[in-house]
């Protein structure tokens, strides 16, 4: 399990453990916060296709799906 500080995710780099559509490397481009200023979702941008997807930041903890950095 990846240890993550949600407040430091902006512009962090991630690698998909099982790439789909040749999208392997991602960058966190935006943080979404609730009323208490806690991060609850992030926007990931695929480096190759520039496609954006919004996921819960907690999904990045799953090492079967995501790896920290570009590998």
CORPE-V595685 format. One record per residue. N is the residue number from 1. RES is the residue in one small letter. SS is DSSP state (H for helix, E for strand, - for the rest). PHI is phi in radians with two decimals (none if undefined). NEAR is the number of other C-alpha atoms within 8 Angstrom. Layout:
BEGIN
n=N res=RES ss=SS phi=PHI near=NEAR
n=N res=RES ss=SS phi=PHI near=NEAR
END
This chain:
BEGIN
n=1 res=x ss=- phi=none near=5
n=2 res=x ss=- phi=-1.29 near=9
n=3 res=x ss=- phi=-1.61 near=5
n=4 res=x ss=- phi=-2.34 near=6
n=5 res=x ss=- phi=-1.74 near=6
n=6 res=x ss=H phi=-1.04 near=7
n=7 res=x ss=H phi=-1.30 near=6
n=8 res=x ss=H phi=-1.92 near=6
n=9 res=x ss=- phi=-1.40 near=10
n=10 res=x ss=- phi=-0.99 near=9
n=11 res=x ss=- phi=1.18 near=8
n=12 res=x ss=- phi=-1.34 near=9
n=13 res=x ss=E phi=-1.86 near=11
n=14 res=x ss=E phi=-2.41 near=13
n=15 res=x ss=E phi=-2.05 near=13
n=16 res=x ss=E phi=-1.29 near=12
n=17 res=x ss=E phi=-1.18 near=10
n=18 res=x ss=E phi=-2.24 near=6
n=19 res=x ss=E phi=-1.07 near=8
n=20 res=x ss=E phi=-2.08 near=6
n=21 res=x ss=- phi=0.94 near=4
n=22 res=x ss=- phi=1.07 near=6
n=23 res=x ss=E phi=-1.68 near=12
n=24 res=x ss=E phi=-2.00 near=12
n=25 res=x ss=E phi=-1.80 near=12
n=26 res=x ss=E phi=-2.34 near=13
n=27 res=x ss=E phi=-2.24 near=12
n=28 res=x ss=E phi=-1.36 near=15
n=29 res=x ss=E phi=-1.83 near=10
n=30 res=x ss=E phi=-2.73 near=9
n=31 res=x ss=E phi=-1.93 near=12
n=32 res=x ss=E phi=-1.93 near=9
n=33 res=x ss=E phi=-2.04 near=10
n=34 res=x ss=- phi=-1.60 near=8
n=35 res=x ss=- phi=-1.11 near=5
n=36 res=x ss=- phi=-1.57 near=5
n=37 res=x ss=- phi=1.14 near=6
n=38 res=x ss=- phi=-1.68 near=7
n=39 res=x ss=E phi=-1.22 near=12
n=40 res=x ss=E phi=-2.13 near=11
n=41 res=x ss=E phi=-2.53 near=11
n=42 res=x ss=E phi=-2.28 near=14
n=43 res=x ss=E phi=-1.85 near=13
n=44 res=x ss=E phi=-1.80 near=13
n=45 res=x ss=E phi=-2.03 near=12
n=46 res=x ss=E phi=-1.25 near=13
n=47 res=x ss=- phi=-1.16 near=11
n=48 res=x ss=- phi=-1.20 near=7
n=49 res=x ss=- phi=-1.77 near=6
n=50 res=x ss=- phi=1.13 near=7
n=51 res=x ss=- phi=-1.29 near=7
n=52 res=x ss=E phi=-1.84 near=8
n=53 res=x ss=E phi=-2.50 near=7
n=54 res=x ss=E phi=-1.93 near=8
n=55 res=x ss=E phi=-2.39 near=9
n=56 res=x ss=E phi=-1.17 near=9
n=57 res=x ss=H phi=-1.10 near=11
n=58 res=x ss=H phi=-1.14 near=7
n=59 res=x ss=H phi=-1.12 near=8
n=60 res=x ss=H phi=-1.20 near=11
n=61 res=x ss=H phi=-1.26 near=11
n=62 res=x ss=- phi=-1.35 near=10
n=63 res=x ss=- phi=-1.25 near=10
n=64 res=x ss=- phi=-1.32 near=6
n=65 res=x ss=- phi=-1.96 near=9
n=66 res=x ss=E phi=-2.23 near=13
n=67 res=x ss=E phi=-2.19 near=14
n=68 res=x ss=E phi=-1.19 near=8
n=69 res=x ss=- phi=1.37 near=8
n=70 res=x ss=- phi=-1.79 near=8
n=71 res=x ss=- phi=-2.13 near=4
END
